[in-house]
Amino acid sequence: MKELIIYLAKSLVDEPEAVTVEEQETDDAVVYTLSVAPDDMGRVIGKNGKIAKAIRSIVKSASYKLSKKVVVEIK
């Protein structure tokens, strides 16, 4: 899942080397924190958050077989 988020983010930004994803796992959820360069933040979030919602939707669909909730935070 982490690789999927990295792939999606790197395809959107101008500085792909600045993309990092941290994973934190709890009992009932997995939280992925996506960090990008400050200049690329708008590209990842998109107008009215549409790209961020799309990334979260893709990750949610890909994690369907997991028994845990998956959350993607963008910082």
Distance bins in CASP14 RR format, pairs under 12 A and 6 or more apart:
PFRMAT RR
TARGET T0000
AUTHOR 0000-0000-0000
RMODE 2
METHOD distances of the structure
MODEL  1
1 7 0 0 0 0 0 1 0 0 0 0 0
1 8 0 0 0 0 0 1 0 0 0 0 0
1 21 0 0 0 0 1 0 0 0 0 0 0
1 23 1 0 0 1 0 0 0 0 0 0 0
1 25 0 0 0 0 0 1 0 0 0 0 0
1 30 1 0 0 1 0 0 0 0 0 0 0
1 31 0 0 0 0 0 1 0 0 0 0 0
1 32 1 0 0 1 0 0 0 0 0 0 0
1 34 0 0 0 0 0 1 0 0 0 0 0
1 55 0 0 0 0 0 1 0 0 0 0 0
1 56 0 0 0 0 0 1 0 0 0 0 0
1 58 0 0 0 0 0 1 0 0 0 0 0
1 59 1 0 0 1 0 0 0 0 0 0 0
1 60 0 0 0 0 0 1 0 0 0 0 0
1 61 0 0 0 0 0 1 0 0 0 0 0
1 62 1 0 0 1 0 0 0 0 0 0 0
1 63 1 0 1 0 0 0 0 0 0 0 0
1 64 0 0 0 0 0 1 0 0 0 0 0
1 65 0 0 0 0 0 1 0 0 0 0 0
1 66 0 0 0 0 1 0 0 0 0 0 0
1 68 0 0 0 0 0 1 0 0 0 0 0
1 70 1 0 0 1 0 0 0 0 0 0 0
1 71 0 0 0 0 0 1 0 0 0 0 0
1 72 0 0 0 0 1 0 0 0 0 0 0
2 8 0 0 0 0 0 1 0 0 0 0 0
2 9 0 0 0 0 0 1 0 0 0 0 0
2 19 0 0 0 0 0 1 0 0 0 0 0
2 20 0 0 0 0 0 1 0 0 0 0 0
2 21 1 0 1 0 0 0 0 0 0 0 0
2 22 0 0 0 0 1 0 0 0 0 0 0
2 23 1 0 1 0 0 0 0 0 0 0 0
2 24 0 0 0 0 0 1 0 0 0 0 0
2 25 0 0 0 0 0 1 0 0 0 0 0
2 30 0 0 0 0 1 0 0 0 0 0 0
2 31 0 0 0 0 0 1 0 0 0 0 0
2 32 1 0 0 1 0 0 0 0 0 0 0
2 33 0 0 0 0 0 1 0 0 0 0 0
2 34 0 0 0 0 1 0 0 0 0 0 0
2 59 0 0 0 0 1 0 0 0 0 0 0
2 62 0 0 0 0 0 1 0 0 0 0 0
2 63 0 0 0 0 0 1 0 0 0 0 0
2 70 0 0 0 0 0 1 0 0 0 0 0
2 72 0 0 0 0 0 1 0 0 0 0 0
3 9 0 0 0 0 0 1 0 0 0 0 0
3 10 0 0 0 0 0 1 0 0 0 0 0
3 19 0 0 0 0 0 1 0 0 0 0 0
3 21 0 0 0 0 1 0 0 0 0 0 0
3 23 0 0 0 0 0 1 0 0 0 0 0
3 32 0 0 0 0 0 1 0 0 0 0 0
3 59 0 0 0 0 0 1 0 0 0 0 0
3 62 0 0 0 0 0 1 0 0 0 0 0
4 10 0 0 0 0 0 1 0 0 0 0 0
4 11 0 0 0 0 0 1 0 0 0 0 0
4 21 0 0 0 0 1 0 0 0 0 0 0
4 23 0 0 0 0 0 1 0 0 0 0 0
4 32 0 0 0 0 1 0 0 0 0 0 0
4 34 0 0 0 0 0 1 0 0 0 0 0
4 55 0 0 0 0 1 0 0 0 0 0 0
4 56 0 0 0 0 0 1 0 0 0 0 0
4 58 1 0 0 1 0 0 0 0 0 0 0
4 59 1 0 0 1 0 0 0 0 0 0 0
4 60 0 0 0 0 0 1 0 0 0 0 0
4 61 0 0 0 0 0 1 0 0 0 0 0
4 62 1 0 1 0 0 0 0 0 0 0 0
4 63 0 0 0 0 1 0 0 0 0 0 0
4 70 0 0 0 0 0 1 0 0 0 0 0
4 72 0 0 0 0 0 1 0 0 0 0 0
5 11 0 0 0 0 0 1 0 0 0 0 0
5 12 0 0 0 0 0 1 0 0 0 0 0
5 19 0 0 0 0 1 0 0 0 0 0 0
5 20 0 0 0 0 0 1 0 0 0 0 0
5 21 1 0 1 0 0 0 0 0 0 0 0
5 22 0 0 0 0 0 1 0 0 0 0 0
5 23 0 0 0 0 1 0 0 0 0 0 0
5 30 0 0 0 0 0 1 0 0 0 0 0
5 31 0 0 0 0 0 1 0 0 0 0 0
5 32 1 0 1 0 0 0 0 0 0 0 0
5 33 0 0 0 0 1 0 0 0 0 0 0
5 34 1 0 1 0 0 0 0 0 0 0 0
5 35 0 0 0 0 0 1 0 0 0 0 0
5 36 0 0 0 0 0 1 0 0 0 0 0
5 44 0 0 0 0 0 1 0 0 0 0 0
5 52 0 0 0 0 0 1 0 0 0 0 0
5 55 1 0 0 1 0 0 0 0 0 0 0
5 56 0 0 0 0 1 0 0 0 0 0 0
5 58 0 0 0 0 1 0 0 0 0 0 0
5 59 1 0 0 1 0 0 0 0 0 0 0
5 60 0 0 0 0 0 1 0 0 0 0 0
5 62 0 0 0 0 1 0 0 0 0 0 0
5 63 0 0 0 0 0 1 0 0 0 0 0
5 70 0 0 0 0 1 0 0 0 0 0 0
5 71 0 0 0 0 0 1 0 0 0 0 0
5 72 1 0 0 1 0 0 0 0 0 0 0
5 73 0 0 0 0 0 1 0 0 0 0 0
5 74 0 0 0 0 1 0 0 0 0 0 0
6 12 0 0 0 0 0 1 0 0 0 0 0
6 13 0 0 0 0 0 1 0 0 0 0 0
6 16 0 0 0 0 1 0 0 0 0 0 0
6 17 0 0 0 0 0 1 0 0 0 0 0
6 18 0 0 0 0 0 1 0 0 0 0 0
6 19 1 0 1 0 0 0 0 0 0 0 0
6 20 0 0 0 0 1 0 0 0 0 0 0
6 21 1 0 1 0 0 0 0 0 0 0 0
6 22 0 0 0 0 0 1 0 0 0 0 0
6 23 0 0 0 0 0 1 0 0 0 0 0
6 32 0 0 0 0 1 0 0 0 0 0 0
6 34 0 0 0 0 1 0 0 0 0 0 0
6 35 0 0 0 0 0 1 0 0 0 0 0
6 36 0 0 0 0 0 1 0 0 0 0 0
6 44 0 0 0 0 0 1 0 0 0 0 0
6 55 0 0 0 0 0 1 0 0 0 0 0
6 59 0 0 0 0 0 1 0 0 0 0 0
6 72 0 0 0 0 0 1 0 0 0 0 0
7 13 0 0 0 0 0 1 0 0 0 0 0
7 16 0 0 0 0 1 0 0 0 0 0 0
7 19 0 0 0 0 1 0 0 0 0 0 0
7 21 0 0 0 0 0 1 0 0 0 0 0
7 34 0 0 0 0 0 1 0 0 0 0 0
7 55 0 0 0 0 0 1 0 0 0 0 0
7 58 0 0 0 0 0 1 0 0 0 0 0
7 59 0 0 0 0 0 1 0 0 0 0 0
7 62 0 0 0 0 0 1 0 0 0 0 0
8 16 0 0 0 0 0 1 0 0 0 0 0
8 19 0 0 0 0 1 0 0 0 0 0 0
8 21 0 0 0 0 0 1 0 0 0 0 0
8 32 0 0 0 0 0 1 0 0 0 0 0
8 34 0 0 0 0 1 0 0 0 0 0 0
8 36 0 0 0 0 0 1 0 0 0 0 0
8 43 0 0 0 0 0 1 0 0 0 0 0
8 44 0 0 0 0 1 0 0 0 0 0 0
8 51 0 0 0 0 1 0 0 0 0 0 0
8 52 0 0 0 0 0 1 0 0 0 0 0
8 54 0 0 0 0 1 0 0 0 0 0 0
8 55 1 0 1 0 0 0 0 0 0 0 0
8 56 0 0 0 0 0 1 0 0 0 0 0
8 57 0 0 0 0 0 1 0 0 0 0 0
8 58 1 0 0 1 0 0 0 0 0 0 0
8 59 0 0 0 0 1 0 0 0 0 0 0
8 62 0 0 0 0 0 1 0 0 0 0 0
8 72 0 0 0 0 1 0 0 0 0 0 0
8 74 0 0 0 0 0 1 0 0 0 0 0
9 15 0 0 0 0 0 1 0 0 0 0 0
9 16 1 0 0 1 0 0 0 0 0 0 0
9 17 0 0 0 0 0 1 0 0 0 0 0
9 18 0 0 0 0 1 0 0 0 0 0 0
9 19 1 0 1 0 0 0 0 0 0 0 0
9 20 0 0 0 0 1 0 0 0 0 0 0
9 21 1 0 0 1 0 0 0 0 0 0 0
9 32 0 0 0 0 0 1 0 0 0 0 0
9 33 0 0 0 0 0 1 0 0 0 0 0
9 34 1 0 1 0 0 0 0 0 0 0 0
9 35 0 0 0 0 1 0 0 0 0 0 0
9 36 1 0 0 1 0 0 0 0 0 0 0
9 37 0 0 0 0 0 1 0 0 0 0 0
9 40 0 0 0 0 1 0 0 0 0 0 0
9 41 0 0 0 0 0 1 0 0 0 0 0
9 42 0 0 0 0 0 1 0 0 0 0 0
9 43 0 0 0 0 1 0 0 0 0 0 0
9 44 1 0 0 1 0 0 0 0 0 0 0
9 45 0 0 0 0 0 1 0 0 0 0 0
9 51 0 0 0 0 1 0 0 0 0 0 0
9 52 0 0 0 0 0 1 0 0 0 0 0
9 54 0 0 0 0 0 1 0 0 0 0 0
9 55 1 0 0 1 0 0 0 0 0 0 0
9 58 0 0 0 0 0 1 0 0 0 0 0
9 59 0 0 0 0 0 1 0 0 0 0 0
9 72 0 0 0 0 1 0 0 0 0 0 0
9 74 0 0 0 0 1 0 0 0 0 0 0
9 75 0 0 0 0 0 1 0 0 0 0 0
10 16 1 0 1 0 0 0 0 0 0 0 0
10 17 0 0 0 0 1 0 0 0 0 0 0
10 18 0 0 0 0 1 0 0 0 0 0 0
10 19 1 0 1 0 0 0 0 0 0 0 0
10 20 0 0 0 0 0 1 0 0 0 0 0
10 21 0 0 0 0 0 1 0 0 0 0 0
10 34 0 0 0 0 0 1 0 0 0 0 0
10 36 0 0 0 0 1 0 0 0 0 0 0
10 37 0 0 0 0 0 1 0 0 0 0 0
10 40 0 0 0 0 0 1 0 0 0 0 0
10 43 0 0 0 0 0 1 0 0 0 0 0
10 44 0 0 0 0 0 1 0 0 0 0 0
10 55 0 0 0 0 0 1 0 0 0 0 0
11 19 0 0 0 0 1 0 0 0 0 0 0
11 36 0 0 0 0 0 1 0 0 0 0 0
11 40 0 0 0 0 0 1 0 0 0 0 0
11 43 0 0 0 0 0 1 0 0 0 0 0
11 44 0 0 0 0 0 1 0 0 0 0 0
11 51 0 0 0 0 0 1 0 0 0 0 0
11 55 0 0 0 0 0 1 0 0 0 0 0
11 58 0 0 0 0 0 1 0 0 0 0 0
12 18 0 0 0 0 0 1 0 0 0 0 0
12 19 0 0 0 0 1 0 0 0 0 0 0
12 34 0 0 0 0 0 1 0 0 0 0 0
12 36 0 0 0 0 1 0 0 0 0 0 0
12 37 0 0 0 0 0 1 0 0 0 0 0
12 40 1 0 0 1 0 0 0 0 0 0 0
12 41 0 0 0 0 0 1 0 0 0 0 0
12 42 0 0 0 0 1 0 0 0 0 0 0
12 43 1 0 1 0 0 0 0 0 0 0 0
12 44 1 0 1 0 0 0 0 0 0 0 0
12 45 0 0 0 0 1 0 0 0 0 0 0
12 46 0 0 0 0 1 0 0 0 0 0 0
12 51 1 0 0 1 0 0 0 0 0 0 0
12 52 0 0 0 0 0 1 0 0 0 0 0
12 54 0 0 0 0 0 1 0 0 0 0 0
12 55 0 0 0 0 1 0 0 0 0 0 0
12 74 0 0 0 0 0 1 0 0 0 0 0
13 19 1 0 0 1 0 0 0 0 0 0 0
13 20 0 0 0 0 0 1 0 0 0 0 0
13 34 0 0 0 0 0 1 0 0 0 0 0
13 35 0 0 0 0 0 1 0 0 0 0 0
13 36 1 0 1 0 0 0 0 0 0 0 0
13 37 1 0 0 1 0 0 0 0 0 0 0
13 38 0 0 0 0 0 1 0 0 0 0 0
13 39 0 0 0 0 1 0 0 0 0 0 0
13 40 1 1 0 0 0 0 0 0 0 0 0
13 41 0 0 0 0 1 0 0 0 0 0 0
13 42 0 0 0 0 1 0 0 0 0 0 0
13 43 1 0 1 0 0 0 0 0 0 0 0
13 44 1 0 0 1 0 0 0 0 0 0 0
13 45 0 0 0 0 0 1 0 0 0 0 0
13 46 0 0 0 0 0 1 0 0 0 0 0
13 51 0 0 0 0 0 1 0 0 0 0 0
13 74 0 0 0 0 0 1 0 0 0 0 0
14 36 0 0 0 0 1 0 0 0 0 0 0
14 37 1 0 0 1 0 0 0 0 0 0 0
14 38 0 0 0 0 0 1 0 0 0 0 0
14 39 1 0 0 1 0 0 0 0 0 0 0
14 40 1 0 1 0 0 0 0 0 0 0 0
14 41 0 0 0 0 0 1 0 0 0 0 0
14 42 0 0 0 0 0 1 0 0 0 0 0
14 43 1 0 0 1 0 0 0 0 0 0 0
14 44 0 0 0 0 0 1 0 0 0 0 0
15 35 0 0 0 0 0 1 0 0 0 0 0
15 36 1 0 0 1 0 0 0 0 0 0 0
15 37 1 0 1 0 0 0 0 0 0 0 0
15 38 0 0 0 0 1 0 0 0 0 0 0
15 39 1 0 0 1 0 0 0 0 0 0 0
15 40 1 0 1 0 0 0 0 0 0 0 0
15 41 0 0 0 0 0 1 0 0 0 0 0
15 43 0 0 0 0 0 1 0 0 0 0 0
15 44 0 0 0 0 0 1 0 0 0 0 0
16 36 0 0 0 0 1 0 0 0 0 0 0
16 37 0 0 0 0 1 0 0 0 0 0 0
16 40 0 0 0 0 1 0 0 0 0 0 0
16 43 0 0 0 0 0 1 0 0 0 0 0
16 44 0 0 0 0 0 1 0 0 0 0 0
17 36 0 0 0 0 0 1 0 0 0 0 0
17 37 0 0 0 0 1 0 0 0 0 0 0
17 40 0 0 0 0 0 1 0 0 0 0 0
18 34 0 0 0 0 0 1 0 0 0 0 0
18 35 1 0 0 1 0 0 0 0 0 0 0
18 36 1 0 1 0 0 0 0 0 0 0 0
18 37 1 1 0 0 0 0 0 0 0 0 0
18 38 0 0 0 0 1 0 0 0 0 0 0
18 39 0 0 0 0 1 0 0 0 0 0 0
18 40 1 0 0 1 0 0 0 0 0 0 0
18 41 0 0 0 0 0 1 0 0 0 0 0
18 43 0 0 0 0 0 1 0 0 0 0 0
18 44 0 0 0 0 0 1 0 0 0 0 0
19 33 0 0 0 0 0 1 0 0 0 0 0
19 34 1 0 0 1 0 0 0 0 0 0 0
19 35 1 0 0 1 0 0 0 0 0 0 0
19 36 1 0 1 0 0 0 0 0 0 0 0
19 37 0 0 0 0 1 0 0 0 0 0 0
19 40 0 0 0 0 1 0 0 0 0 0 0
19 41 0 0 0 0 0 1 0 0 0 0 0
19 43 0 0 0 0 0 1 0 0 0 0 0
19 44 0 0 0 0 1 0 0 0 0 0 0
19 74 0 0 0 0 0 1 0 0 0 0 0
19 75 0 0 0 0 0 1 0 0 0 0 0
20 32 0 0 0 0 0 1 0 0 0 0 0
20 33 0 0 0 0 1 0 0 0 0 0 0
20 34 1 0 0 1 0 0 0 0 0 0 0
20 35 1 0 1 0 0 0 0 0 0 0 0
20 36 0 0 0 0 1 0 0 0 0 0 0
20 37 0 0 0 0 0 1 0 0 0 0 0
20 74 0 0 0 0 0 1 0 0 0 0 0
20 75 0 0 0 0 1 0 0 0 0 0 0
21 30 0 0 0 0 0 1 0 0 0 0 0
21 31 0 0 0 0 0 1 0 0 0 0 0
21 32 1 0 1 0 0 0 0 0 0 0 0
21 33 1 0 0 1 0 0 0 0 0 0 0
21 34 1 0 1 0 0 0 0 0 0 0 0
21 35 1 0 0 1 0 0 0 0 0 0 0
21 36 0 0 0 0 1 0 0 0 0 0 0
21 44 0 0 0 0 0 1 0 0 0 0 0
21 55 0 0 0 0 0 1 0 0 0 0 0
21 59 0 0 0 0 0 1 0 0 0 0 0
21 72 0 0 0 0 1 0 0 0 0 0 0
21 73 0 0 0 0 0 1 0 0 0 0 0
21 74 0 0 0 0 0 1 0 0 0 0 0
21 75 0 0 0 0 0 1 0 0 0 0 0
22 30 0 0 0 0 0 1 0 0 0 0 0
22 31 0 0 0 0 1 0 0 0 0 0 0
22 32 1 0 0 1 0 0 0 0 0 0 0
22 33 1 0 1 0 0 0 0 0 0 0 0
22 34 0 0 0 0 1 0 0 0 0 0 0
22 35 1 0 0 1 0 0 0 0 0 0 0
22 72 0 0 0 0 0 1 0 0 0 0 0
22 73 0 0 0 0 1 0 0 0 0 0 0
22 74 0 0 0 0 0 1 0 0 0 0 0
22 75 0 0 0 0 1 0 0 0 0 0 0
23 29 0 0 0 0 0 1 0 0 0 0 0
23 30 1 0 0 1 0 0 0 0 0 0 0
23 31 1 0 0 1 0 0 0 0 0 0 0
23 32 1 0 1 0 0 0 0 0 0 0 0
23 33 1 0 0 1 0 0 0 0 0 0 0
23 34 0 0 0 0 0 1 0 0 0 0 0
23 59 0 0 0 0 0 1 0 0 0 0 0
23 68 0 0 0 0 0 1 0 0 0 0 0
23 70 0 0 0 0 0 1 0 0 0 0 0
23 71 0 0 0 0 0 1 0 0 0 0 0
23 72 0 0 0 0 0 1 0 0 0 0 0
23 73 0 0 0 0 0 1 0 0 0 0 0
24 30 1 0 0 1 0 0 0 0 0 0 0
24 31 1 0 1 0 0 0 0 0 0 0 0
24 32 1 0 0 1 0 0 0 0 0 0 0
24 33 1 0 0 1 0 0 0 0 0 0 0
24 68 0 0 0 0 0 1 0 0 0 0 0
24 70 0 0 0 0 0 1 0 0 0 0 0
24 71 0 0 0 0 1 0 0 0 0 0 0
24 72 0 0 0 0 0 1 0 0 0 0 0
24 73 0 0 0 0 1 0 0 0 0 0 0
25 31 1 0 0 1 0 0 0 0 0 0 0
25 32 0 0 0 0 1 0 0 0 0 0 0
25 66 0 0 0 0 0 1 0 0 0 0 0
25 68 1 0 0 1 0 0 0 0 0 0 0
25 69 0 0 0 0 0 1 0 0 0 0 0
25 70 0 0 0 0 0 1 0 0 0 0 0
25 71 0 0 0 0 0 1 0 0 0 0 0
26 68 0 0 0 0 1 0 0 0 0 0 0
26 69 0 0 0 0 1 0 0 0 0 0 0
26 70 0 0 0 0 0 1 0 0 0 0 0
26 71 0 0 0 0 1 0 0 0 0 0 0
27 67 0 0 0 0 0 1 0 0 0 0 0
27 68 0 0 0 0 1 0 0 0 0 0 0
27 69 0 0 0 0 0 1 0 0 0 0 0
28 66 0 0 0 0 0 1 0 0 0 0 0
28 67 0 0 0 0 1 0 0 0 0 0 0
28 68 1 0 0 1 0 0 0 0 0 0 0
28 69 1 0 0 1 0 0 0 0 0 0 0
28 70 0 0 0 0 0 1 0 0 0 0 0
28 71 0 0 0 0 0 1 0 0 0 0 0
29 60 0 0 0 0 0 1 0 0 0 0 0
29 63 0 0 0 0 0 1 0 0 0 0 0
29 66 0 0 0 0 1 0 0 0 0 0 0
29 67 0 0 0 0 0 1 0 0 0 0 0
29 68 1 0 1 0 0 0 0 0 0 0 0
29 69 1 0 1 0 0 0 0 0 0 0 0
29 70 1 0 0 1 0 0 0 0 0 0 0
29 71 1 0 1 0 0 0 0 0 0 0 0
29 72 0 0 0 0 0 1 0 0 0 0 0
29 73 0 0 0 0 0 1 0 0 0 0 0
30 59 0 0 0 0 1 0 0 0 0 0 0
30 60 0 0 0 0 0 1 0 0 0 0 0
30 62 0 0 0 0 0 1 0 0 0 0 0
30 63 1 0 0 1 0 0 0 0 0 0 0
30 66 1 0 0 1 0 0 0 0 0 0 0
30 67 0 0 0 0 0 1 0 0 0 0 0
30 68 1 0 1 0 0 0 0 0 0 0 0
30 69 1 0 0 1 0 0 0 0 0 0 0
30 70 1 0 1 0 0 0 0 0 0 0 0
30 71 1 0 0 1 0 0 0 0 0 0 0
30 72 0 0 0 0 1 0 0 0 0 0 0
30 73 0 0 0 0 0 1 0 0 0 0 0
31 56 0 0 0 0 0 1 0 0 0 0 0
31 59 0 0 0 0 0 1 0 0 0 0 0
31 68 0 0 0 0 0 1 0 0 0 0 0
31 69 0 0 0 0 1 0 0 0 0 0 0
31 70 0 0 0 0 1 0 0 0 0 0 0
31 71 1 0 1 0 0 0 0 0 0 0 0
31 72 0 0 0 0 1 0 0 0 0 0 0
31 73 1 0 0 1 0 0 0 0 0 0 0
31 74 0 0 0 0 0 1 0 0 0 0 0
31 75 0 0 0 0 0 1 0 0 0 0 0
32 55 0 0 0 0 1 0 0 0 0 0 0
32 56 0 0 0 0 1 0 0 0 0 0 0
32 59 1 0 0 1 0 0 0 0 0 0 0
32 60 0 0 0 0 0 1 0 0 0 0 0
32 62 0 0 0 0 0 1 0 0 0 0 0
32 63 0 0 0 0 1 0 0 0 0 0 0
32 68 0 0 0 0 0 1 0 0 0 0 0
32 69 0 0 0 0 0 1 0 0 0 0 0
32 70 1 0 0 1 0 0 0 0 0 0 0
32 71 1 0 0 1 0 0 0 0 0 0 0
32 72 1 0 1 0 0 0 0 0 0 0 0
32 73 1 0 0 1 0 0 0 0 0 0 0
32 74 0 0 0 0 1 0 0 0 0 0 0
32 75 0 0 0 0 0 1 0 0 0 0 0
33 71 0 0 0 0 1 0 0 0 0 0 0
33 72 0 0 0 0 1 0 0 0 0 0 0
33 73 1 0 1 0 0 0 0 0 0 0 0
33 74 1 0 0 1 0 0 0 0 0 0 0
33 75 1 0 1 0 0 0 0 0 0 0 0
34 40 0 0 0 0 0 1 0 0 0 0 0
34 41 0 0 0 0 0 1 0 0 0 0 0
34 44 1 0 0 1 0 0 0 0 0 0 0
34 45 0 0 0 0 0 1 0 0 0 0 0
34 51 0 0 0 0 0 1 0 0 0 0 0
34 52 0 0 0 0 1 0 0 0 0 0 0
34 55 1 0 0 1 0 0 0 0 0 0 0
34 56 0 0 0 0 0 1 0 0 0 0 0
34 59 0 0 0 0 1 0 0 0 0 0 0
34 71 0 0 0 0 0 1 0 0 0 0 0
34 72 1 0 0 1 0 0 0 0 0 0 0
34 73 1 0 0 1 0 0 0 0 0 0 0
34 74 1 0 1 0 0 0 0 0 0 0 0
34 75 1 0 0 1 0 0 0 0 0 0 0
35 41 0 0 0 0 1 0 0 0 0 0 0
35 44 0 0 0 0 1 0 0 0 0 0 0
35 72 0 0 0 0 0 1 0 0 0 0 0
35 73 0 0 0 0 1 0 0 0 0 0 0
35 74 0 0 0 0 1 0 0 0 0 0 0
35 75 1 0 1 0 0 0 0 0 0 0 0
36 42 0 0 0 0 1 0 0 0 0 0 0
36 43 1 0 0 1 0 0 0 0 0 0 0
36 44 1 0 1 0 0 0 0 0 0 0 0
36 45 0 0 0 0 1 0 0 0 0 0 0
36 46 0 0 0 0 0 1 0 0 0 0 0
36 51 0 0 0 0 0 1 0 0 0 0 0
36 52 0 0 0 0 0 1 0 0 0 0 0
36 55 0 0 0 0 0 1 0 0 0 0 0
36 74 1 0 0 1 0 0 0 0 0 0 0
36 75 0 0 0 0 1 0 0 0 0 0 0
37 43 0 0 0 0 1 0 0 0 0 0 0
37 44 0 0 0 0 1 0 0 0 0 0 0
37 75 0 0 0 0 0 1 0 0 0 0 0
38 44 0 0 0 0 0 1 0 0 0 0 0
38 45 0 0 0 0 0 1 0 0 0 0 0
38 75 0 0 0 0 0 1 0 0 0 0 0
40 46 0 0 0 0 0 1 0 0 0 0 0
40 51 0 0 0 0 0 1 0 0 0 0 0
40 74 0 0 0 0 0 1 0 0 0 0 0
41 49 0 0 0 0 0 1 0 0 0 0 0
41 51 0 0 0 0 0 1 0 0 0 0 0
41 52 0 0 0 0 0 1 0 0 0 0 0
41 74 1 0 0 1 0 0 0 0 0 0 0
41 75 0 0 0 0 1 0 0 0 0 0 0
42 48 0 0 0 0 0 1 0 0 0 0 0
42 49 0 0 0 0 1 0 0 0 0 0 0
42 50 0 0 0 0 0 1 0 0 0 0 0
42 51 0 0 0 0 1 0 0 0 0 0 0
42 52 0 0 0 0 1 0 0 0 0 0 0
42 74 0 0 0 0 1 0 0 0 0 0 0
43 49 0 0 0 0 0 1 0 0 0 0 0
43 50 0 0 0 0 0 1 0 0 0 0 0
43 51 1 0 0 1 0 0 0 0 0 0 0
43 52 0 0 0 0 0 1 0 0 0 0 0
43 55 0 0 0 0 0 1 0 0 0 0 0
43 74 0 0 0 0 0 1 0 0 0 0 0
44 50 0 0 0 0 0 1 0 0 0 0 0
44 51 1 0 0 1 0 0 0 0 0 0 0
44 52 1 0 0 1 0 0 0 0 0 0 0
44 53 0 0 0 0 0 1 0 0 0 0 0
44 54 0 0 0 0 0 1 0 0 0 0 0
44 55 1 0 0 1 0 0 0 0 0 0 0
44 56 0 0 0 0 0 1 0 0 0 0 0
44 72 0 0 0 0 0 1 0 0 0 0 0
44 73 0 0 0 0 0 1 0 0 0 0 0
44 74 1 0 1 0 0 0 0 0 0 0 0
44 75 0 0 0 0 0 1 0 0 0 0 0
45 51 1 0 0 1 0 0 0 0 0 0 0
45 52 1 0 1 0 0 0 0 0 0 0 0
45 53 0 0 0 0 1 0 0 0 0 0 0
45 54 0 0 0 0 0 1 0 0 0 0 0
45 55 0 0 0 0 1 0 0 0 0 0 0
45 56 0 0 0 0 0 1 0 0 0 0 0
45 72 0 0 0 0 0 1 0 0 0 0 0
45 73 0 0 0 0 0 1 0 0 0 0 0
45 74 1 0 0 1 0 0 0 0 0 0 0
45 75 0 0 0 0 0 1 0 0 0 0 0
46 52 1 0 0 1 0 0 0 0 0 0 0
46 53 0 0 0 0 1 0 0 0 0 0 0
46 54 0 0 0 0 1 0 0 0 0 0 0
46 55 0 0 0 0 0 1 0 0 0 0 0
46 74 0 0 0 0 0 1 0 0 0 0 0
47 53 0 0 0 0 0 1 0 0 0 0 0
47 54 0 0 0 0 0 1 0 0 0 0 0
48 54 0 0 0 0 0 1 0 0 0 0 0
49 55 0 0 0 0 1 0 0 0 0 0 0
49 56 0 0 0 0 1 0 0 0 0 0 0
49 57 0 0 0 0 0 1 0 0 0 0 0
49 74 0 0 0 0 1 0 0 0 0 0 0
50 56 0 0 0 0 0 1 0 0 0 0 0
50 57 0 0 0 0 0 1 0 0 0 0 0
51 57 0 0 0 0 0 1 0 0 0 0 0
51 58 0 0 0 0 0 1 0 0 0 0 0
51 72 0 0 0 0 0 1 0 0 0 0 0
51 74 0 0 0 0 1 0 0 0 0 0 0
52 58 0 0 0 0 0 1 0 0 0 0 0
52 59 0 0 0 0 0 1 0 0 0 0 0
52 72 1 0 0 1 0 0 0 0 0 0 0
52 73 0 0 0 0 1 0 0 0 0 0 0
52 74 1 0 1 0 0 0 0 0 0 0 0
52 75 0 0 0 0 0 1 0 0 0 0 0
53 59 0 0 0 0 0 1 0 0 0 0 0
53 60 0 0 0 0 0 1 0 0 0 0 0
53 72 0 0 0 0 0 1 0 0 0 0 0
53 74 0 0 0 0 0 1 0 0 0 0 0
54 60 0 0 0 0 0 1 0 0 0 0 0
54 61 0 0 0 0 0 1 0 0 0 0 0
54 72 0 0 0 0 0 1 0 0 0 0 0
55 61 0 0 0 0 0 1 0 0 0 0 0
55 62 0 0 0 0 0 1 0 0 0 0 0
55 70 0 0 0 0 0 1 0 0 0 0 0
55 71 0 0 0 0 0 1 0 0 0 0 0
55 72 1 0 0 1 0 0 0 0 0 0 0
55 73 0 0 0 0 0 1 0 0 0 0 0
55 74 1 0 0 1 0 0 0 0 0 0 0
56 62 0 0 0 0 0 1 0 0 0 0 0
56 63 0 0 0 0 0 1 0 0 0 0 0
56 69 0 0 0 0 0 1 0 0 0 0 0
56 70 0 0 0 0 1 0 0 0 0 0 0
56 71 0 0 0 0 1 0 0 0 0 0 0
56 72 1 0 1 0 0 0 0 0 0 0 0
56 73 0 0 0 0 1 0 0 0 0 0 0
56 74 0 0 0 0 1 0 0 0 0 0 0
57 63 0 0 0 0 0 1 0 0 0 0 0
57 64 0 0 0 0 0 1 0 0 0 0 0
57 70 0 0 0 0 0 1 0 0 0 0 0
57 72 0 0 0 0 1 0 0 0 0 0 0
58 64 0 0 0 0 0 1 0 0 0 0 0
58 70 0 0 0 0 0 1 0 0 0 0 0
58 72 0 0 0 0 1 0 0 0 0 0 0
59 66 0 0 0 0 0 1 0 0 0 0 0
59 69 0 0 0 0 0 1 0 0 0 0 0
59 70 1 0 1 0 0 0 0 0 0 0 0
59 71 0 0 0 0 1 0 0 0 0 0 0
59 72 1 0 1 0 0 0 0 0 0 0 0
59 73 0 0 0 0 0 1 0 0 0 0 0
59 74 0 0 0 0 0 1 0 0 0 0 0
60 66 0 0 0 0 0 1 0 0 0 0 0
60 68 0 0 0 0 0 1 0 0 0 0 0
60 69 0 0 0 0 1 0 0 0 0 0 0
60 70 1 0 0 1 0 0 0 0 0 0 0
60 71 0 0 0 0 1 0 0 0 0 0 0
60 72 0 0 0 0 1 0 0 0 0 0 0
61 70 0 0 0 0 1 0 0 0 0 0 0
62 70 0 0 0 0 1 0 0 0 0 0 0
62 72 0 0 0 0 0 1 0 0 0 0 0
63 69 0 0 0 0 1 0 0 0 0 0 0
63 70 1 0 1 0 0 0 0 0 0 0 0
63 71 0 0 0 0 0 1 0 0 0 0 0
63 72 0 0 0 0 1 0 0 0 0 0 0
64 70 0 0 0 0 1 0 0 0 0 0 0
END
